Amino acid sequence: MADVRLLDMPFLPGAEVDTMAAQCPQAGGVVAFTGQVRATDGCEALELTHYEPLTLPGMRALAAEAESRWALDSLLVVHRVGVMAPGEPIVLVAAAARHRRDAFEAADFVMDHLKSS
């Protein structure tokens, strides 16, 4: 079962990945992607809002689809909402699997679909 979270407060991607990896000693690979607020000219903050009845259920359905496509030991999806400063993490997708290809492909799939839907 995937760990899918929508947060309105900062999180530490490294700590999240370390915790997940410690729970999957049988995994041969852990792949993680962290998206962060870009520090571009004049950017003081980024604010993300969401439609509560659809957002978390949609994220959970996406995670379930990834779990059905690849042999995963664990899948973690964390997404922020609210106001974030440049450099702060927005999203973390981490996948653990016995074989690295499954972890890479699942993480890529989830990240692509989070950005597009």
N, C-alpha and C positions, 0 to 999 in steps of 0.2 A: 504494500500500500504506500503510495506516494505521500510525502509530507509537502503540502501545498499551503502557503500562507500569504495573506495580504496584510501588510503592516502600515500603520500610520506613524511609525517611529523608526529611527535609524537601526541598522543591524550591522554586524561584523561578518562579512562574507567568509573570511578565513576561519573564524571560529565555527561557523555553521558547517563548512566543508569538513573541518577536522572532526567535529562531532559525528557527522554522517559516516565518514570513512572509518572511524573507530567502531561503529556498529556493523561494519561489513568487512571483517577480516578476510573473508573468503573471496572478496572482489580482487580481480587482477588489475583493475584500472578504475580510477576515479577521474572524471572529467568535469571541470567547472568553468562556467562563464559568468563574469560579473559585468553588468552594464552600469555606467556611472554618468552623472550629470557632467556634460562637457563644460570646460572653462573656456568659453569663447568671449570675444570682445563684447563687453557690456552686459554679460549675463550675470545677474545677481542671484537668481534662484529659478527653479523650475517647479511648477505646481501641477500635479496630476490628480485628476478627479476620476471617479468611476461610478457606475450605476450598480449599486449594491446587489440587487436581486439577480444580476447576470454575471458579474465579474468573477466571484469566487467559484460558483458552479461551473462556469466556462473554463476556468483554470484547472479545476479538478477533472473535468471531462477531457481536456487536453492531456493531462498527466496520465489518465487511464488509457487513452489511445496510445501514448508512447509505451506504456507498460505492456500493452497487448502486441505491439510490433517488435519489441526488442526484449531479450532476456536480461532483465535488470535485477540487481540485488537491492538497489535503492534509487529513489528519484526525489530530489528536493527542488522545489520551486518557491522562491520568495520574491514578492513584488511590493514595492513601496507605493504609497499614495500620499498626497499632501505636498507640503513645501519642502524642497531639497536644495541645498547649496551646491555650487560647482565642486566636483570631486566626490560627492556623496554617492554611495551605491543606490541604484534604482531597482535592479533586478539581479537575482542569482539563480542560475539553473545548474544543478549538479546531478550527475548520473554515475552510479557505481555498477559495474558488471564484471563478470568473470573474464570476459574478453573485451579488450579496449574498443574494438570497432562498435560493439553494441552501445557502449557508454558515449562514444563520440557522436554516433548517429542519433541517439535518443536526445542528447543535449542540444544538438543542432536543430533537430526537428521541433523541440519544444520552444527554443528561443525564436526560431523563424515564425512560428505560429503565434507566439505571444506578441510579437511586433506587428503582425498583420491582421489579427482578428480580435 
